[in-house]
Amino acid sequence: MATTLFATAATAQNPTEPPPPQHPILTVTGKGVQIYECQLVANVPQWVFQAPDASLYEASRAKVGVHGAGPSWRYFDGSSVKGEVVAKSASPESASIPWLLLKAIDGDGSGILARVEFIRRSDTHGGNPPTTGCNAQHVAATARIPYTATYTFYSAKP
């Protein structure tokens, strides 16, 4: 019983969980790249995140949408949504991009994504910026780093 209570407490403390009464209405796997550009930041060359470029897949492995700059998600039923990061948590895998909770800020169309209120990125693999290759001779160079993640879309609406 103590294990169950501990697990419940740990889940409740995860900042990337959406608030109640949100419930999942769609879960997909994103497979693609995180795009970085070598830029001078305070006169120091470093990799700066630009945008994701990924395809979205159902459990059946059918491609059902795309994920890109904004960040935005477009589902092949004609709906789309943009998000704004409200919480971040380090991935359990140190070589992977963080888990995120995003609030939907702009839904469009009449399909499933138009109902979304929150988006969660979890189960990330890869995607961190390179650790080398960004120096004064390579400013403006880009790097496309492969990643996968689970995207869960939430709504309080039935």
C-alpha positions in Angstrom: 0.0 0.0 0.0 2.8 2.4 0.7 4.2 1.8 -2.8 0.8 2.8 -4.3 0.7 6.0 -2.2 4.3 6.9 -3.2 3.5 6.4 -6.9 0.4 8.5 -6.6 2.3 11.3 -4.8 5.1 11.1 -7.4 2.6 11.4 -10.3 0.8 14.3 -8.6 4.2 16.2 -8.4 5.0 15.8 -12.1 4.8 19.3 -13.6 4.1 18.0 -17.1 0.8 16.4 -16.0 -2.2 18.5 -17.1 -4.6 19.8 -14.4 -7.9 18.1 -13.5 -10.4 17.6 -15.1 -8.3 17.2 -18.3 -8.4 13.7 -19.9 -6.5 12.4 -22.9 -8.4 12.5 -26.2 -5.5 11.6 -28.6 -2.1 10.0 -28.1 0.4 9.8 -31.0 4.1 9.2 -31.5 6.2 11.9 -33.0 9.3 10.9 -35.1 11.5 13.4 -36.6 14.2 16.0 -35.8 14.9 18.9 -33.5 16.5 21.7 -35.6 19.3 23.8 -34.0 21.3 26.6 -35.4 24.8 27.7 -34.3 24.5 31.3 -33.2 26.5 33.8 -31.2 24.8 34.3 -27.8 26.6 37.0 -25.8 29.5 36.6 -28.2 29.7 32.9 -27.5 28.9 30.4 -30.3 26.2 27.9 -29.1 23.5 25.7 -30.6 20.1 27.4 -30.3 16.8 25.5 -30.8 14.9 26.6 -34.0 12.0 24.2 -34.5 10.8 20.6 -34.5 10.1 18.8 -37.8 8.2 15.5 -37.1 5.6 13.2 -38.4 2.8 11.9 -36.1 1.9 8.3 -36.0 -1.0 6.3 -34.4 -0.3 3.0 -32.6 -1.1 1.2 -35.9 1.9 3.1 -37.4 -0.3 5.0 -39.8 0.9 8.6 -40.3 -1.9 10.9 -39.0 -0.3 14.4 -38.8 2.7 16.6 -38.6 4.5 18.7 -35.9 6.4 21.8 -36.7 7.4 25.4 -35.7 5.2 27.3 -33.4 5.1 24.7 -31.9 2.2 23.4 -33.9 0.5 20.1 -34.6 -1.7 19.4 -37.7 -3.9 16.3 -37.8 -5.0 14.9 -41.1 -8.7 15.4 -40.2 -8.1 19.1 -41.0 -7.6 20.4 -37.4 -4.6 22.0 -35.9 -3.4 23.5 -32.6 -0.5 25.6 -31.4 0.9 25.4 -27.9 2.8 27.5 -25.3 5.1 25.8 -22.8 3.8 26.1 -19.2 5.9 23.4 -17.5 9.1 21.5 -18.2 10.7 18.4 -16.6 14.0 16.8 -17.4 13.7 13.5 -19.3 14.6 10.4 -17.3 17.1 9.9 -20.2 19.9 12.5 -19.9 20.6 12.4 -23.6 16.9 13.3 -24.4 15.0 16.5 -24.7 12.8 17.5 -21.7 9.2 16.5 -21.1 6.8 19.4 -21.6 3.3 20.6 -20.8 1.9 23.1 -23.2 -1.3 25.1 -23.1 -3.3 25.2 -26.3 -3.4 28.8 -27.6 -4.9 28.5 -31.0 -7.0 25.6 -32.3 -8.3 25.5 -35.8 -10.7 23.4 -37.8 -13.5 21.2 -36.7 -11.5 18.0 -36.0 -10.0 16.5 -32.8 -7.2 19.0 -32.3 -9.7 21.9 -32.3 -10.9 20.6 -28.9 -7.5 20.4 -27.3 -6.7 22.4 -24.2 -3.3 20.9 -23.2 -0.5 19.0 -24.9 2.0 16.8 -23.2 5.4 15.7 -24.6 6.7 12.7 -22.8 8.8 9.5 -23.3 11.4 11.5 -25.3 14.4 9.8 -26.9 17.2 11.9 -28.4 16.8 15.4 -29.7 19.3 17.2 -27.5 21.6 19.8 -29.3 25.0 18.6 -30.4 27.9 19.0 -27.9 30.4 19.9 -30.6 30.6 21.6 -34.0 29.4 25.1 -33.0 32.3 27.6 -33.1 33.1 30.9 -34.7 33.8 29.2 -38.1 30.4 27.5 -38.1 28.0 30.3 -37.1 24.7 29.9 -39.0 25.3 26.1 -39.4 22.3 23.9 -38.7 22.0 20.5 -37.1 19.0 18.2 -37.4 19.0 15.9 -34.4 16.7 12.8 -34.5 14.2 12.3 -31.8 11.0 10.5 -30.8 8.3 11.5 -28.3 4.8 10.7 -27.2 2.4 13.6 -27.7 -0.8 13.3 -25.6 -3.6 15.8 -26.3 -6.0 16.7 -23.5 -9.4 18.3 -23.1 -11.9 18.7 -20.3 -14.7 18.7 -22.8 -16.5 15.4 -23.4 
